[in-house]
Amino acid sequence: MTNLLSVSSVFSTIFSILLALVVLLIMISIHELGHYIAGKVFKFKINEFAIGMGPAIFKKKHKNSDEVFSIRVLPLGGYCAFEGEDEDSEIEGSFNSKPAWQRIIVLIAGAFMNLILGIIVLTLSIGIYGQLSIKTYDIKPINDSEFVGYSLQNDDIILEIEGKNTFMSTDIIDALQGKEKGDVVNVKVQSNGKVIDRKVRLRNAVNSQNLTDNFSAFTALGISTIEKIEGGEFNGCYLLRVKDKETYEDSRRIYYASDLISYAKTLNVGETLTFYYSKSGSDRFEQAVEITKDFSTLSDSEILLELGINKTKTLLKYVTENVKFSFFETIERGLQYSVSVGGTIFKTLGQLLTGKLGINAMGGTITTIGVTAEAIKVGGFNYFLEMLGFIGINLAVFNLLPIPALDGSRVVFATIEWIRKKPVNRKVEGVIHAIGLILLLGFSILVDVLQLIK
């Protein structure tokens, strides 16, 4: 049975990776198709339209032109090769012989196609499966009269905060960033199928360091935490409760390691401390430890070691659930979701430039495939659509950045030519793009290597 499960897992992983490659190939092919269609409209001479990279495994020449369609062995890219794209050519319809404004349209057409498909796919995802939203459970009780009536409830699905839709954790961070403990925010939730507006008093200040730091924003809303044990006999297990009552349900919940430590300090030498833990999240075990030392004289880490726990890591504890909307709400949210994804790309780049995010927060082609494959493996076709939309919008935004070798940089050169009425030296432009391509490939490999190391 174990061998069958192992084989099944391997095949599932391989299938997910293949689907991830399909996602990447679809979006790159759509991008190049955008260039191709715009090029045909303006009668540019196109030498080849290729799906994939590397040696060709299929080639077909158009019967009425020299145009070649090919499928190549590596499903990691594609291209639409225009005549004279990086140099002047006297052949009719060559790229640089066309007016600058036409070249600009052809250059941005690829990103436009990615953007349109990304919006359509994300809207379809919301329409078919619903918007993936955060659902609270096991909200930490708070014994403070100020918070009575100003808290999220268990099984609340968060839809909006301060009037802003919360498609991703970054949206929650944006809505709460800079707010102080005790501030009251408006949160729209779905509870038991009904949409409710709640006023929530924040439990702590929100000061997220970057887009990946969602801890203070989530805990401010009362979203629960759980301690994961690292190292030792209980490595990978989760702390659940201290057995201080007869039944598990009545026993003290462990939200932070400090909850376990503070209870341990109330016990005397010779007494027994029993805590509940889980290996998978769905099972439950007990561990009894006799107190042999005066815990009041020990540090917190020493107390944990006495209990057989090396150290713990605090994790957020919540689930996600899909929420469906009416037809027009779905279209509206699909557009807003796409804008949110695109905006996150700019924020990420900004935080990379300012040092708030490290370079190891990024990933290249291999990382993209790995993350996409894992998402598809976990979430199925729903996540397939999500990743297809994400990658489409990412490609659209990234390709229009004024970075040498990207379409955005070529648009800059074409715009300069349009304004000056004469081009920048073609050889100089070609060298700039060539250097940019080498640097981009090197950067992509570097960030993939850093991800593997991490």
Disulfide bonds with the S-S distance in Angstrom:
none
